[in-house]
Amino acid sequence: MAQSEKRKKPCATPTILFVYGTLKRDQRNHGLMREARFLGEAVTDPRYTLLDLGPFPGMIEGGSTAVYGELYEVGPHLLARLDRHEGVPRFYVRKPILLCASDSADSYILVHQERIKDGVIIQTCWP
């Protein structure tokens, strides 16, 4: 095996990320997504709650609301930057969520949900 072949690292598998707030197209933080590949619009299974926290929304587990958003294919370097931007693990955690049609994707879920008392529930509708 040639020396250059030994140094090559395997490509990291991209993550499918569901975004529902300021990272979506036409929103103020979408510029952070320029390296991501847009896969289309998507909707969660109706088992979440979306809260209006003022300058941004936050999704929590539990509830009966379907949350509408967008799917992106995100590489590991961009995912690390997005995690920092979203305050993982202090404010959000990134974890798998259920989408309609039995699909799943990673998304940002608020942590310390019991502290989010002032958030107003957003009744989502498409889009």
C-alpha positions in Angstrom: 0.0 0.0 0.0 1.4 3.4 -1.0 2.1 5.9 1.8 -0.5 8.4 0.5 -3.2 5.6 0.7 -2.4 5.1 4.4 -3.0 8.7 5.2 -6.5 8.9 3.6 -9.3 9.0 6.1 -12.6 7.5 5.3 -15.3 10.0 4.4 -17.6 10.8 7.3 -21.2 9.9 6.7 -23.4 13.1 6.4 -26.2 13.7 8.8 -29.8 14.3 7.7 -30.9 17.4 9.7 -34.4 18.7 10.2 -34.5 22.5 10.8 -37.6 24.4 11.8 -36.6 27.9 12.7 -34.1 30.5 11.8 -32.0 28.0 9.8 -34.7 27.6 7.2 -34.6 29.2 3.8 -35.5 32.9 3.9 -34.8 33.1 7.6 -32.0 35.2 9.2 -29.6 32.4 10.0 -30.0 30.4 6.8 -26.6 31.6 5.6 -25.0 29.1 8.0 -26.6 26.4 5.8 -24.8 27.3 2.6 -22.6 24.2 2.7 -25.6 21.9 3.3 -27.6 20.2 0.6 -31.3 21.0 0.7 -33.4 17.8 0.5 -36.9 19.2 0.7 -39.6 20.2 3.1 -40.7 17.8 5.8 -43.0 17.4 8.7 -42.6 15.6 12.1 -44.8 13.0 13.5 -47.4 14.8 15.7 -45.6 14.2 19.0 -43.8 17.5 19.5 -44.6 21.0 20.6 -43.1 24.1 19.0 -42.6 27.2 21.3 -42.2 30.8 20.3 -39.3 32.0 22.5 -39.2 35.5 21.0 -36.3 35.7 18.6 -36.5 32.0 17.7 -38.7 28.9 18.1 -37.8 25.9 20.1 -39.1 22.3 19.7 -39.8 20.1 22.7 -40.7 16.5 22.9 -44.2 15.7 24.0 -47.4 17.1 22.6 -49.5 16.4 19.6 -48.3 19.0 17.1 -46.7 18.2 13.8 -43.8 20.6 13.2 -43.1 21.7 9.6 -39.5 22.4 8.5 -36.8 21.5 6.0 -34.3 18.6 5.6 -30.7 19.1 4.8 -27.7 16.8 4.3 -25.0 18.2 6.5 -21.3 17.2 6.7 -19.4 16.8 10.0 -17.6 20.2 10.0 -20.8 22.1 9.3 -22.7 20.0 11.9 -20.1 20.9 14.5 -20.5 24.6 13.7 -24.3 24.4 13.8 -24.1 22.6 17.2 -22.0 25.5 18.5 -24.5 28.0 17.0 -27.5 26.3 18.6 -25.8 26.0 22.0 -25.5 22.2 22.2 -25.6 20.8 24.8 -26.5 23.7 27.1 -29.5 25.1 25.3 -30.4 22.4 22.7 -29.5 18.8 22.2 -29.3 17.3 18.7 -31.0 14.0 18.6 -33.1 11.8 16.3 -36.8 12.7 15.8 -39.6 11.0 14.1 -40.9 12.4 10.8 -44.1 11.4 9.0 -43.9 8.3 6.9 -41.8 6.5 9.5 -38.6 8.5 8.5 -36.3 10.0 11.0 -33.7 12.8 11.1 -31.6 14.6 13.6 -33.0 17.9 15.0 -32.4 20.4 17.8 -34.6 19.8 20.9 -34.7 22.2 23.8 -33.2 21.0 27.0 -34.4 21.8 30.5 -38.0 21.9 29.1 -39.4 22.5 32.6 -37.7 25.9 32.6 -39.4 27.0 29.4 -42.5 28.5 31.0 -42.8 31.7 29.0 -42.8 30.1 25.6 -46.0 30.4 23.7 -47.1 27.3 21.8 -47.0 27.8 18.1 -49.9 26.0 16.3 -48.0 25.0 13.1 -49.5 24.9 9.7 -47.9 24.2 6.3 -45.4 25.7 5.7 
